[in-house]
């Protein structure tokens, strides 16, 4: 039972970070109906900026600059690339995000090389033990930070003018525009928030128990993408639920891998996609997604 609880808590901590990343996918999709596959590149960019600045300016200053820098790159990307072709087909816009991902990732991979960069997290590799259950301080802090940010975002969606505008644009973009809602502004803010969330998640994803920043960090975003899909791509609540489900499932399958050899080694890597497919078979719109009805 203690082992199970340890896997469960670690899965919740990982899932909370997946939820932050999944929220980035969701709010951009709600604002502009774009599937942003460059989100992994933003994750890598935020971690890289923090790792390079931390030795000279200190950890917390580097984190602040990294969040702002990543949000700024996301904003510029939206203004320069996607806002100019807003009326293009969604498939074309999605392909553009793949191109943006390749450009950013290729450059950062070249800069990082074979090195493993440390972001200098002050809490280090410490471990907290409660009874027989242990969790790294990094993952424990990640849970707290993630849920605080998610709570603030949910409040913003409900009580701020931007949140109301985002929900209106997601419900009916044409009607929202006729009511005076500036969709360009809504979309720009969505990209800024998504970029900032990616940088925050990167801080904890490169800490204990992982060794540090490596170029394959961006692939974590592709594990968070199924979380957004199975939760419902137009649902912020679904992003949270999907992130936690994927994180717990991945942690449990990785922890009990020795007892699941019939599934093949490393099955935990594909668990997010397997869970996504099982959910979509039963609920094609996701757990909390909006069902679309088409009149024939």
C-alpha positions in Angstrom: 0.0 0.0 0.0 2.9 2.4 0.8 4.4 1.7 -2.6 1.1 2.4 -4.3 0.7 5.7 -2.4 4.2 6.7 -3.4 3.5 6.1 -7.0 0.1 7.9 -6.7 1.5 11.0 -5.1 4.4 11.2 -7.6 1.8 10.7 -10.4 -0.3 13.5 -9.1 2.8 15.8 -9.0 3.6 14.9 -12.6 0.0 15.2 -13.6 -0.2 18.7 -12.2 2.6 19.8 -14.5 1.0 18.0 -17.4 -2.2 20.0 -16.5 -0.2 23.3 -16.8 1.1 22.3 -20.2 -2.3 21.0 -21.3 -3.9 24.4 -20.3 -1.6 26.0 -22.7 -2.9 23.9 -25.5 -6.5 24.5 -24.4 -6.5 28.2 -24.1 -4.9 28.7 -27.4 -7.4 26.4 -29.1 -10.3 28.1 -27.3 -9.0 31.5 -28.5 -8.1 30.7 -32.0 -8.8 27.0 -32.8 -5.1 26.4 -33.4 -3.5 23.2 -32.2 -0.2 24.7 -31.1 2.5 21.9 -31.6 5.2 24.5 -30.9 4.3 24.3 -27.2 7.1 21.9 -26.6 9.5 24.4 -28.1 8.3 27.0 -25.7 8.9 24.6 -22.8 12.5 24.0 -24.0 13.0 27.7 -24.6 11.9 28.7 -21.1 14.2 26.1 -19.5 17.1 27.2 -21.6 16.8 30.9 -20.8 16.6 30.1 -17.1 19.6 27.7 -17.1 21.8 30.2 -18.9 20.9 33.2 -16.8 20.7 31.5 -13.4 24.5 31.6 -12.7 24.7 35.3 -13.2 21.4 36.7 -11.9 20.3 34.1 -9.4 17.5 31.5 -9.6 14.4 33.6 -9.0 15.4 36.4 -11.2 16.3 33.9 -13.9 12.9 32.3 -13.6 11.1 35.6 -13.9 13.1 36.6 -17.0 12.6 33.1 -18.5 8.8 33.3 -18.0 8.7 36.8 -19.5 11.0 35.8 -22.4 9.0 32.7 -23.3 5.7 34.6 -23.1 7.2 37.3 -25.3 8.3 34.8 -27.9 4.9 33.2 -27.9 3.3 36.7 -28.3 5.6 37.6 -31.2 4.9 34.3 -32.9 1.2 34.9 -32.7 1.4 38.5 -34.0 3.9 37.9 -36.8 2.7 34.5 -38.0 -0.8 33.5 -37.0 -2.7 36.7 -36.6 -1.8 37.6 -40.3 -3.5 34.4 -41.6 -6.3 34.1 -39.0 -8.8 33.1 -41.7 -6.7 30.2 -43.0 -7.8 26.6 -42.6 -7.0 25.2 -39.2 -4.9 22.4 -40.8 -2.6 25.1 -42.4 -2.2 26.9 -39.1 -1.4 23.7 -37.3 1.3 22.9 -39.9 2.7 26.4 -39.3 3.1 25.6 -35.6 5.0 22.4 -36.5 7.4 24.5 -38.5 7.8 27.0 -35.7 8.5 24.1 -33.3 11.2 22.7 -35.6 12.9 26.1 -36.0 13.1 26.8 -32.3 13.9 23.3 -31.2 16.7 22.8 -33.8 18.4 26.0 -32.7 18.2 25.2 -29.0 19.3 21.6 -29.5 22.4 22.9 -31.3 23.1 25.3 -28.4 22.6 22.7 -25.7 24.5 20.0 -27.5 25.2 16.9 -25.4 25.3 18.9 -22.1 22.8 18.5 -19.3 22.1 22.0 -18.0 21.0 22.7 -14.4 18.4 25.4 -13.7 19.8 25.8 -10.2 16.7 25.0 -8.2 17.5 26.0 -4.6 15.6 23.1 -3.1 18.0 20.7 -4.9 17.3 16.9 -4.7 15.8 16.9 -1.2 13.2 14.3 -0.4 10.2 14.7 1.9 9.0 11.5 3.7 5.5 11.2 5.3 5.2 7.8 6.9 6.6 5.4 4.4 5.7 7.6 1.4 8.5 9.7 -0.1 8.4 12.5 -2.7 11.1 14.9 -3.9 10.8 18.4 -2.7 10.8 19.6 -6.3 7.7 17.6 -7.1 6.0 18.6 -3.9 6.6 22.3 -4.6 5.4 21.6 -8.2 2.0 20.4 -6.9 1.5 23.6 -4.8 2.7 26.0 -7.6 0.6 24.2 -10.3 -2.6 24.2 -8.3 -2.2 27.9 -7.3 -1.7 28.9 -10.9 -4.5 26.7 -12.1 -6.8 28.2 -9.4 -5.8 31.7 -10.5 -6.5 30.8 -14.2 -9.9 29.4 -13.4 -10.7 32.6 -11.5 -9.5 34.6 -14.5 -11.7 32.6 -16.9 -14.7 33.2 -14.8 -14.4 36.7 -13.4 -12.2 38.8 -15.7 -13.2 40.5 -19.0 -10.6 38.5 -20.9 -12.0 35.3 -19.5 -15.5 36.2 -20.5 -14.3 37.2 -23.9 -12.4 33.9 -24.3 -15.5 31.9 -23.4 -17.6 33.9 -25.8 -15.1 33.6 -28.7 -14.9 29.8 -28.1 -18.7 29.5 -28.1 -19.3 31.5 -31.2 -16.5 33.6 -32.7 -18.7 35.5 -35.2 -21.3 36.4 -32.6 -18.5 37.5 -30.2 -17.0 39.7 -32.9 -20.4 41.3 -33.6 -20.7 42.1 -29.9 -17.4 44.0 -30.0 -15.1 41.4 -28.6 -11.6 41.9 -30.1 -10.6 38.3 -30.9 -7.1 39.4 -31.9 -6.5 40.7 -28.4 -8.0 37.6 -26.8 -5.8 35.4 -28.9 -2.6 37.4 -28.1 -3.3 37.1 -24.4 -3.9 33.4 -24.7 -0.5 32.9 -26.4 1.2 35.0 -23.7 -0.3 32.9 -20.9 0.5 29.6 -22.6 4.1 30.6 -23.1 4.4 31.6 -19.4 2.8 28.4 -18.2 5.3 26.4 -20.3 8.2 28.2 -18.7 6.9 27.5 -15.2 6.4 23.8 -16.0 9.9 23.6 -17.3 11.3 24.8 -14.0 10.0 21.7 -12.2 10.3 19.2 -15.1 14.1 19.7 -15.1 14.4 19.3 -11.3 14.7 16.2 -9.2 14.3 13.3 -10.0 15.4 14.3 -13.5 19.1 15.2 -14.0 18.4 18.6 -15.6 17.7 20.2 -19.0 18.2 18.1 -22.1 16.9 18.6 -25.6 14.3 15.9 -25.2 12.5 18.0 -22.6 10.1 19.2 -25.4 8.8 15.6 -25.8 7.0 16.0 -22.5 4.6 18.4 -24.2 3.6 15.6 -26.4 2.6 13.6 -23.3 0.6 16.5 -22.1 -1.2 16.9 -25.5 -3.2 13.6 -24.9 -4.2 15.0 -21.5 -5.7 18.0 -23.3 -7.4 15.8 -25.8 -8.9 13.3 -23.4 -10.1 16.1 -21.1 -11.7 18.0 -24.0 -9.7 20.4 -26.1 -12.1 23.2 -25.4 -12.4 22.6 -21.6 -10.0 24.1 -19.0 -11.5 21.7 -16.4 -10.7 18.9 -18.8 -7.1 20.0 -19.0 -6.8 19.6 -15.3 -8.5 16.3 -15.1 -6.7 15.0 -18.2 -3.3 16.0 -16.8 -3.9 14.3 -13.5 -5.3 11.1 -15.2 -2.3 10.9 -17.5 0.2 11.6 -14.8 -1.1 9.0 -12.4 -1.4 6.4 -15.1 2.1 7.0 -16.3 3.5 6.8 -12.8 1.7 3.6 -11.9 2.7 1.8 -15.1 6.3 2.9 -14.7 6.3 1.9 -11.1 4.8 -1.6 -11.7 6.7 -2.1 -14.9 8.3 -5.3 -13.6 4.9 -6.9 -13.1 3.7 -5.8 -16.5 6.4 -7.3 -18.7 3.7 -8.8 -21.0 3.0 -5.2 -22.2 6.7 -4.8 -23.2 9.4 -2.7 -21.7 8.8 1.1 -21.3 5.1 0.8 -21.9 4.6 3.8 -19.6 5.9 6.0 -22.4 2.9 5.3 -24.5 0.4 5.2 -21.7 -0.8 8.8 -22.3 -1.8 7.9 -25.8 -3.4 4.6 -24.8 -5.5 6.3 -22.2 -6.4 9.0 -24.7 -7.6 6.5 -27.2 -9.7 4.5 -24.7 -11.4 7.7 -23.5 -12.1 8.9 -27.0 -13.7 5.6 -28.0 -16.3 6.2 -25.3 -16.4 10.0 -25.5 -15.2 11.4 -28.8 -15.4 15.0 -27.5 -13.3 14.1 -24.4 -14.4 13.9 -20.8 -15.5 17.6 -20.5 -15.5 18.6 -24.2 -18.4 20.2 -25.9 -20.3 17.8 -28.2 -21.0 19.3 -31.6 -24.3 18.6 -33.3 -24.6 18.9 -37.0 -28.0 19.3 -38.6 -28.4 17.3 -41.8 
